[in-house]
C-alpha cells in the first residue's frame, strides 16, 4: 500500500508524524506522504519539520515517510509560486486541494494546479475533460478519494482518466487513525469508481513507480 495524501497534527490531523507512520507500518504500507494543509502563512513552518521527521524515522521504519504538503484553498494565482516554494523547502510531493463538490474551492484551482506541475490534484470534483488531458500530458495524478464527501465524484474522475490516459491515485486523505485504508478498502474505492481489476492494479504500479522515483 502507498498513500500520498494524509494529514497530521501540523494541520487538522490527530497524530504526530511518528505515530502516523507507525500506524501504517503495522498495516504493511510501503510508503506514506504527509501532506498537511498549508498556504503562505505556514508553508515554511510545516515542511522543514516533516523533512526532519522523515530523516529521523525512515532509517528505523519499514515504511517510508515522504515529506509533502497540500496547498489548500489557495487563490489560483498563488498556486504556482507556492508550489515552487514548497519544493525549495524540501517537499517531495506537492498536492493541491482540488475543486471538491463539498467545499467552496475557488474556480480555476484545478487548472492552476495542473499548470503549476504539482504531483497530485486531490479530489478534483467535476474535473473538465480539458483539465484531465492536461493532467495526462504532465503526468500529474488525479485522486480517487477514500474520504467522505470528496469521494462523491470519484466515478466522474475515473471516467475522464480512462478517456484521456491520466494517471490515477487512490488515497485516504487520512486525518484520524481510523481513516487509513487497508489494501482491501483501497481496492474497493478504485473498483467502486468503475475501474476493473487490471486497471486498479496498474494504478498501484503507477503510484509505486512515482514513489520510487523520488
LODRENVO-635723 format. One line per 3 residues: number of its first residue (from 1); for each residue x, y, z of N, C-alpha, C. Coordinates in steps of 0.001 Angstrom, whole numbers, plus 524288, in hexadecimal, padded with zeros to 5 digits. Example, Ala and Ser with C-alpha at 12.3 -4.5 7.8 and 13.67 -1.06 7.14 Angstrom:
BEGIN
1 = 83386/7E9C6/81E78/8300C/7EE6C/81E78/83390/7F31C/81E78 | 83232/7F736/81BA8/83566/7FBDC/81BE4/83264/8001E/81EBE
END
This chain:
BEGIN
1 = 8033F/7FB4F/80000/80000/80000/80000/80361/804E2/80000 | 801B2/808A6/7FD0C/8041E/80DD0/7FCE3/7FFBB/811D0/7FD39 | 8009E/815E1/80049/7FCD4/81A22/800C5/7FFDD/81F3B/80067
4 = 7FE5A/822B0/7FCD1/8014C/8278C/7FC1F/7FE1D/82C55/7FDA9 | 7FA5F/82B94/8013C/7F727/82FF4/8030D/7F526/82EB8/80888 | 7F7A5/8310E/80C7C/7F5EB/83033/811DF/7F7A5/834C6/81549
7 = 7F553/8351B/819FC/7F5FA/839B8/81D4B/7F73E/8384C/822F1 | 7FA9A/83B5F/82559/7FC01/83AC4/82ADD/7FA23/83F80/82DF3 | 7FBE9/83FD8/832D7/7FA3A/8443F/83614/7FCD2/84961/83483
10 = 80035/8493E/83089/8024D/84E22/82E7E/7FE24/8512E/82B77 | 7F9C4/84EA3/82A29/7F54C/8518F/82821/7F076/84FBD/82B1B | 7ECFF/84CBB/82897/7E832/84B2E/82B48/7E7E5/84556/82C4B
13 = 7EC62/842AC/82C48/7EC93/83D2A/82D9E/7ED26/83C62/83379 | 7ED67/8376C/83516/7ED5A/83624/83AA6/7F29D/83465/83CCE | 7F625/83293/8397E/7FAC7/82FDE/83B61/7FFCC/832E2/83A4D
16 = 803BD/83201/83D9F/80900/833D2/83C67/80B29/8305D/8380A | 80EF6/8322A/8350A/810F4/82F05/830B6/812C2/8298E/83241 | 8152A/828F5/836D2/81720/823D2/8385D/812B1/81FE4/838FB
19 = 80E71/82175/83B89/80A0A/81DD5/83C1D/80742/81D04/836EE | 806CD/82127/833EA/80473/820D6/82EB2/80739/81C9B/82B7C | 80C6D/81CD0/82B80/80F7C/81905/82890/80EF4/81391/82AD9
22 = 80F0A/81322/82FFE/80EAA/80E0E/83282/80975/80B64/83160 | 8054E/80E70/83157/80025/80C35/8304B/7FFFC/80977/82AF7 | 80253/80BDE/82709/8022D/80964/821DC/80677/80558/8212B
25 = 80AA3/805C7/8243D/80EB4/801BF/8240A/80C6F/7FC76/82595 | 8094E/7FC5A/829BD/80711/7F75C/82B73/802D3/7F573/827B7 | 800F6/7F8F2/82447/7FD33/7F761/82044/7FFE3/7F57E/81B52
28 = 8051A/7F5A6/81B48/80802/7F39A/816DF/808E4/7F75E/81273 | 80862/7FC73/81379/80933/80052/80F59/80EE0/8006A/80D84 | 80F9B/80178/8088D/814CC/80263/8065D/8168B/807FA/80757
31 = 812F3/80BBC/806B0/81442/81148/8074C/80F54/81463/8085D | 81019/818CA/80B0B/80BD3/81C78/80BD9/80E0B/821FB/80BAF | 80B3A/82580/8092A/80CC1/82AFE/80919/80981/82DF5/80D18
34 = 80C17/8313B/8101D/8095A/834E6/8137D/808DF/83A02/81081 | 8040E/83B9A/80F99/802F6/84021/80C43/7FF38/843C7/80F22 | 8011C/8461B/8134C/7FDB1/8496C/8166C/7FBEF/84E44/81376
37 = 7F768/8504F/81509/7F51F/854E8/81289/7F887/859B3/8135F | 7F947/85CB7/80F2E/7FCA7/8614A/80FA6/7FB1F/86580/80BCB | 7FCA6/86A43/80D32/7FCA5/86EB6/809A1/80195/871C7/80AD3
40 = 801C9/876B6/8095F/8069A/879AA/80A37/807BE/87AAE/80FF7 | 803E4/879EB/81363/804A4/87B10/818F3/807B9/876E9/81BD7 | 80787/871FD/819F5/809F1/86DC8/81D05/80D4D/86A0A/819E0
43 = 80DDF/86B1D/814C9/810F7/867AE/81172/81672/866DC/8139C | 818F3/86B17/8152A/81E5F/86AB9/816F5/81ECE/868B2/81C8B | 81A69/86805/81F2A/81A66/8659B/8245B/819D9/85FAE/823E4
46 = 8163A/85DF4/820A2/814FE/85863/82061/8192B/8553A/81D95 | 81AA0/856D6/818E5/81DE9/85375/815A5/8231B/8521A/8183A | 82615/855DC/81A5E/82B0F/85452/81CC9/82A6C/85073/82143
49 = 8260C/850AD/82403/82528/84D0F/8285B/823E1/8479B/82671 | 82102/8472C/82236/81FED/84201/82000/824E3/83FC1/81D8D | 827FC/84310/81B1C/82D05/84155/818F9/83075/83F2C/81D61
52 = 83095/841FA/821CB/833B1/84032/82643/831A4/83B08/8285E | 82C76/83A91/828D7/82A2C/835AF/82AC5/82B78/83126/82726 | 82B2A/83212/8220A/82C7E/82DEF/81E53/8322A/82C50/81EE1
55 = 8359C/83015/81FA4/83B24/82ED8/82054/83C23/82B89/82523 | 83934/82C8F/82947/839D1/8298F/82E1F/83750/8242C/82DC2 | 832A9/823F0/82B78/82F8A/81F33/82BB9/830B8/81B37/82771
58 = 83211/81CFA/822D5/832BF/81947/81E85/836FC/8152B/81F7B | 83B56/81678/82202/83F43/81268/822EC/83D74/80E13/8269C | 8394E/80F0A/8299D/837A0/80B35/82D83/8320F/80947/82C86
61 = 82FEA/80A3D/827F2/82A9E/80885/826B0/82AA3/80555/821B3 | 82733/80170/82175/82697/7FE5E/81CAC/8237D/8015E/81891 | 82086/80538/81A52/81D5F/80877/816CF/82017/80DAA/81601
64 = 82050/80F5D/81133/822E4/8144F/80FF0/81F32/818EE/810C1 | 8210E/81CD7/8137C/81E2D/821B2/81432/8201C/825AD/81039 | 81C8A/827B7/80D0D/81DDB/82B78/808F8/81BEF/830DA/80A97
67 = 81F5D/834BB/80AD9/81DA8/83A02/80C3F/81AB0/83C8D/807C3 | 8161C/83E88/808FE/812F8/84123/8050B/80FE8/845A2/80759 | 80C50/847B2/8044D/80906/84C0B/80600/8042D/84C25/80293
70 = 7FFDD/84E0A/804B5/7FB1C/84EDB/8019E/7F9B7/854A5/801BB | 7FA51/8573A/7FD55/7F8B6/85CAD/7FCDA/7F2C1/85CC7/7FCC2 | 7F07B/85F90/80095/7EAEC/85F04/801B8/7E81A/8643A/80185
73 = 7E42C/86498/7FE28/7E11E/8696B/7FD76/7E49E/86E16/7FC3E | 7E8E4/86D08/7F996/7EC6A/87131/7F7E4/7EA22/873A1/7F2E7 | 7E9C6/878C0/7F28F/7E7E0/87B27/7EDBA/7EB11/87959/7E909
76 = 7E888/8782E/7E4AF/7EB57/87600/7E032/7F04C/878D9/7DE96 | 7F090/87E19/7DEA0/7F56F/8809D/7DD02/7FA15/87F8A/7E094 | 7F908/87DB0/7E562/7FD42/87CB5/7E919/7FF35/87716/7E8FD
79 = 7FC8F/873AF/7E625/7FDF2/86E22/7E653/80354/86D20/7E404 | 80483/86F62/7DF9C/809A0/86E59/7DD2B/80E29/8703D/7E08C | 80E2D/8751D/7E28D/8129D/876B1/7E5CF/81300/8739A/7EAE4
82 = 80E96/87214/7ED23/80EDC/86EFD/7F1F3/8109D/86968/7F0DF | 80F60/86764/7EC4E/81162/8623C/7EACD/81754/86264/7EA71 | 81967/86666/7E7F7/81F1A/866F9/7E7A1/82183/8677D/7ED05
85 = 81F13/86A9C/7F06A/8211B/86B5B/7F5B8/82108/8663E/7F8C1 | 81CDB/86342/7F82D/81C75/85E40/7FAEB/820DA/85A99/7F957 | 82211/85A67/7F45F/8264B/856FD/7F295/82B92/858E8/7F49B
88 = 82C51/85E0A/7F4BA/8312F/86034/7F6D2/831E3/85EC4/7FC8A | 82D94/85E71/7FF6D/82DC9/85D27/80503/82E7C/85753/80600 | 82DF8/85421/801F1/82EF6/84E8B/8028B/82A50/84AFA/801D5
91 = 825D8/84D15/8003C/8214C/849B9/7FF39/82259/8464D/7FA77 | 821E6/84139/7FB21/822A5/83D94/7F6CB/81DA1/83C8C/7F3CD | 81937/83D76/7F658/81421/83CF6/7F3D0/81104/841E4/7F503
94 = 80F58/84495/7F0EF/80C09/84930/7F18B/80697/847CB/7EF98 | 802DB/84871/7F313/7FD5F/84753/7F203/7FA74/84C83/7F1F4 | 7F68C/84CFD/7EEAD/7F2F2/8516C/7EF05/7ED84/84F62/7F039
97 = 7EAFA/851FB/7F3E6/7E59E/850E6/7F585/7E1FA/85299/7F11D | 7E047/84EAF/7EE14/7DD52/84FD8/7E95F/7D7BE/85186/7EA66 | 7D4D4/85228/7E621/7CF9E/8547A/7E653/7CB6D/85083/7E7EC
100 = 7CC29/84E4F/7EC9B/7C86B/84AAC/7EEDB/7C2E7/84CFE/7EEE5 | 7BEDE/849D1/7EE15/7B98B/84BEC/7EE08/7B77A/84D60/7F36A | 7BA56/84C25/7F799/7B844/84D1C/7FCDD/7BAE4/851AE/7FFA2
103 = 7BE23/854AA/7FCDF/7C09B/85944/7FF2C/7C0BC/85DA8/7FB22 | 7C0E7/86292/7FCE5/7C0D6/866FA/7F934/7C63D/86849/7F708 | 7C8AD/86472/7F484/7CDD4/8654E/7F22B/7CD3D/868FD/7ED81
106 = 7D0E1/86CA6/7ED01/7D086/87096/7E8DE/7D09F/86E15/7E376 | 7CD10/86FA0/7DFFA/7CD4F/86DC0/7DA8F/7D295/86F1B/7D827 | 7D496/86B8D/7D513/7D9B9/86C4F/7D2B7/7DE1F/869D0/7D5BF
109 = 7DCEC/867BE/7DA69/7E0F7/86538/7DD9A/7E332/8606F/7DADD | 7DFC8/85D26/7D8A9/7E1B7/85873/7D5FF/7E588/859E2/7D1AC | 7E40D/85D92/7CE5A/7E761/85F0A/7C9F6/7EC81/8616C/7CBDB
112 = 7EC4D/864CB/7CFC9/7F113/8673C/7D1C6/7F4CD/8632C/7D401 | 7F2AF/85F3B/7D6A9/7F5F1/85B17/7D8D9/7F8A3/85801/7D489 | 7F5AF/856B3/7D07D/7F7E8/853B3/7CC29/7FC0D/856DA/7C94A
115 = 7FB06/85BD0/7C86D/7FEDE/85F20/7C5C9/803C8/85FD8/7C911 | 80335/85FA2/7CE3B/807B1/86031/7D1BA/80AFD/85B3F/7D1F3 | 808E5/856E0/7CFFF/80BE0/85208/7CFF7/80C37/84F5A/7D538
118 = 807E4/84F6E/7D83B/807DE/84CAE/7DD31/8080A/846CE/7DC35 | 8087D/843CE/7E063/808D1/83E1F/7DFD4/8037E/83B7D/7DFFD | 7FFF6/83DBB/7E314/7FAC5/83B66/7E3C8/7F6B7/83FB9/7E41B
121 = 7F29B/83F30/7E0FE/7EE05/84289/7E18F/7EA0D/83F6E/7E4AE | 7E962/840FC/7E99B/7E605/83E0C/7ED2A/7E048/83F49/7EC1D | 7DD00/83B3F/7ECC6/7D751/83BBE/7EC44/7D5BC/84040/7E89E
124 = 7D6A5/83F97/7E37E/7D5D6/843EA/7DFD0/7D036/844E3/7DE3C | 7CC77/84246/7E0BF/7C6F9/84375/7DFCE/7C55F/842A0/7DA2C | 7C26D/84660/7D80F/7C07F/845E8/7D2B0/7C49D/847EF/7CEE1
127 = 7C8E5/84536/7CEEE/7CD52/84649/7CB75/7CB7C/8467A/7C5CC | 7CDB1/84A09/7C2C1/7CC59/84A3F/7BD34/7CFC7/84674/7BA21 | 7CDEB/844F1/7B589/7D110/8418F/7B23C/7D61A/84449/7B092
130 = 7D5CF/84959/7AF97/7DA7A/84C52/7AE2B/7DE99/84C0D/7B272 | 7DCE0/84C9A/7B756/7E099/84C53/7BBA4/7E2A9/846CB/7BC64 | 7DF5D/842E8/7BB88/7E139/83D81/7BBE2/7E566/83C7C/7B7C1
133 = 7E4C0/83EA4/7B31B/7E8B3/83DF9/7AEFE/7EDD1/840AA/7B084 | 7ED69/84534/7B301/7F223/847E1/7B4C7/7F4E6/844A7/7B8F6 | 7F1E7/8424A/7BC85/7F43C/83EE0/7C07A/7F718/83A59/7BDE1
136 = 7F4BB/83818/7B9DC/7F73C/833BF/7B716/7FC4B/83582/7B489 | 7FC36/83A03/7B207/800E5/83C04/7AF68/8055C/83CF9/7B33D | 80409/83EC4/7B7E8/80802/8402D/7BBBC/80953/83BB8/7BF82
139 = 8068D/83763/7BF1E/8078D/83300/7C29D/805D6/833F4/7C831 | 801FA/8375A/7C8DF/80007/838AF/7CE19/7FBC0/834D7/7CFA2 | 7FC04/832E9/7D466/7F813/82F45/7D64E/7F303/8321B/7D7A1
142 = 7EE9F/82FA7/7D63D/7E977/83152/7D7E8/7E799/82D97/7DC22 | 7E525/82FB8/7E01B/7E3E7/82C87/7E4AD/7DE73/82A36/7E48C | 7DE32/82539/7E604/7D968/822AF/7E7A5/7D9A8/8227E/7ED93
145 = 7D63D/82561/7F00D/7D6B3/82646/7F5B1/7D3A7/8224D/7F8DD | 7D603/82094/7FD1E/7D354/81D38/800D0/7D05F/8203B/804F3 | 7D057/82575/8049A/7CE04/828B1/808AE/7C85B/82A21/80757
148 = 7C514/829D5/80B48/7BF8C/82B24/80AB0/7BEF6/8308E/80853 | 7BB5A/83129/804D7/7BA6D/8362D/80254/7BDE1/836EC/7FD9A | 7C2F0/836E9/7FE6F/7C694/83778/7FA0E/7C5FA/8330A/7F623
151 = 7C419/82E91/7F7F6/7C3B4/829F1/7F49D/7BEFF/82A0F/7F0F7 | 7BB9E/82DED/7F186/7B6C5/82E0D/7EE7B/7B7B0/82E15/7E899 | 7BBF9/83068/7E6EC/7BCF9/830D2/7E147/7C136/82D0B/7DF69
154 = 7C276/82916/7E283/7C682/82557/7E0E1/7C542/822DE/7DBA0 | 7C054/82176/7DAC5/7BEEE/81EF3/7D5DB/7BFD2/8228E/7D131 | 7BE7A/8277B/7D1D0/7BF5B/82B5A/7CDAB/7C52A/82BDE/7CC76
157 = 7C859/82C43/7D093/7CE02/82CD9/7CFD8/7D03C/82801/7CD31 | 7CE8B/8236A/7CEE2/7D084/81E90/7CC92/7CF1A/81E30/7C6CF | 7CA63/81F9E/7C56D/7C8C3/81F58/7BFED/7CC12/822F9/7BC85
160 = 7CD17/827B8/7BE72/7D044/82B51/7BB60/7D5EA/82970/7BB01 | 7D7DF/8271F/7BF30/7DD31/8250A/7BF00/7DD98/820A3/7BB0B | 7D9A7/81D4B/7BAD4/7D9A8/81910/7B70B/7D97C/81B35/7B17E
163 = 7D68F/81F5C/7B0B8/7D5F5/821A6/7AB7F/7DAE1/82464/7A9A5 | 7DDBD/826E1/7AD56/7E227/82A38/7ABE8/7E777/827C9/7ACDD | 7E798/82379/7AFD5/7EC95/8210D/7B11E/7EF41/8236B/7B5DC
166 = 7EC6F/82687/7B8E4/7EEB6/828D3/7BD9E/7EFAF/8249F/7C1B7 | 7F3B5/82577/7C4D1/7F4F6/821D0/7C906/7F177/822CF/7CDC1 | 7F02A/81E8F/7D07E/7ECC2/81ED3/7D506/7EF92/81D04/7D9ED
169 = 7EDDE/81F21/7DE5E/7EFCC/81D68/7E373/7EB2E/81CCA/7E726 | 7EB1D/81893/7EA11/7E756/817F5/7EE50/7EA14/81966/7F35C | 7E7D4/81D22/7F635/7EA11/81EEA/7FB26/7E5D9/81F4B/7FF4C
172 = 7E790/81F26/80432/7E3E8/81F70/80892/7E262/824FC/809F9 | 7E5DB/828C8/80915/7E525/82E04/80B40/7E46D/82D8A/81127 | 7E789/82A16/8138F/7E6D1/828D2/81914/7E7EA/82D7A/81C9F
175 = 7E476/82E27/82079/7E528/83201/82494/7E577/82F5C/829F4 | 7E2FB/82AEC/82A77/7E2B0/8280C/82F69/7E45C/82266/82E84 | 7E5BD/81F96/832BB/7E793/81A34/83217/7E3CB/816B1/82F1E
178 = 7DEC5/81782/82FD8/7DAEF/8143B/82D33/7DA54/8154A/8276F | 7DCEE/8195E/82587/7DC63/81ACF/82000/7DFF7/817BE/81C5E | 7E422/81577/81E64/7E7D8/812CE/81AFC/7E52A/80E3E/8182E
181 = 7E655/80DC7/81331/7E3E4/809B4/81006/7E6FB/804A0/81053 | 7E443/80057/81127/7E6B0/7FB41/81052/7E73E/7FA68/80A79 | 7EA5D/7F68C/808FB/7EAEF/7F54D/8036F/7E5A9/7F3D8/80112
184 = 7E27D/7F0FE/8040B/7DD67/7EF5C/80219/7D9C5/7F40A/80147 | 7D9CD/7F7C0/804FE/7D664/7FC44/80473/7D83C/7FFDC/8000D | 7DD59/80069/7FF77/7DF5B/8039F/7FB29/7DD89/80173/7F5EA
187 = 7DD98/7FC4F/7F568/7DBC7/7F9FD/7F086/7D5F5/7FAF1/7EFC0 | 7D2FA/7FADE/7F3FB/7CD62/7FBF5/7F38D/7CC70/8018E/7F1B2 | 7CFAA/8053B/7F37A/7CF27/80A9D/7F1AC/7D00A/80AE4/7EBC9
190 = 7D436/80852/7EA04/7D561/80858/7E46E/7D15C/8057C/7E12D | 7CFDE/800D0/7E2E5/7CC0C/7FDC1/7DFF2/7C6AC/80058/7E02A | 7C56B/802C0/7E4A2/7C06D/80571/7E51E/7C000/80A21/7E18E
193 = 7C474/80C5D/7E011/7C481/810C6/7DC65/7C3FE/80EF3/7D6C6 | 7C403/809CD/7D5F6/7C332/807C2/7D0B4/7C7E4/8052B/7CE38 | 7CC45/804D1/7D110/7D0E7/80257/7CED9/7D064/7FC6F/7CF0F
196 = 7D217/7F9C3/7CAE7/7D25F/7F41A/7CB49/7D752/7F2A4/7CE4F | 7D7E5/7EDA8/7CF8C/7DC38/7EC23/7D2FD/7E184/7ED51/7D08D | 7E227/7EC4C/7CB7E/7E732/7ED46/7C907/7E87F/7F314/7C90A
199 = 7E497/7F659/7C81F/7E58D/7FC05/7C83C/7E6E7/7FDC1/7CDBE | 7E468/7FB73/7D1A2/7E5BC/7FCCD/7D709/7EB52/7FB33/7D848 | 7ECEC/7F697/7D6A2/7F244/7F4D2/7D7A0/7F634/7F856/7D4DA
202 = 7F4D5/7FA4A/7D038/7F83F/7FDF9/7CD80/7F8C3/80303/7D0A3 | 7F485/804C0/7D2F3/7F4A7/80956/7D660/7F899/8088F/7DAC0 | 7F87C/803F4/7DD2B/7FC2E/802EE/7E175/801CC/802F2/7DF74
205 = 802A1/800BB/7DAD8/807EA/800A4/7D8A5/809C9/80625/7D769 | 80648/8096E/7D56B/807BA/80ED1/7D43B/80939/811C6/7D92D | 8065D/810E7/7DD5F/8079E/81389/7E257/80CED/811BC/7E465
208 = 80DF2/80CB4/7E400/812F4/80AA6/7E5C7/8176B/80CE2/7E284 | 816B0/80D2C/7DD6C/81AAF/80F5A/7DA01/81BD4/81508/7DB76 | 817BD/81801/7DC80/8187A/81D7C/7DDFC/81B91/81DE9/7E315
211 = 81A24/81AE1/7E6FC/81CD3/81B13/7EBFD/8228B/8196B/7EB61 | 82374/8156B/7E84F/828DF/8138C/7E77D/82C43/81781/7E4A4 | 829C9/81B10/7E1D0/82CB9/81EFF/7DEEE/82E5D/823A2/7E24A
214 = 82C3E/82407/7E6FF/82D5A/82886/7EA56/832A9/82807/7ECFB
END
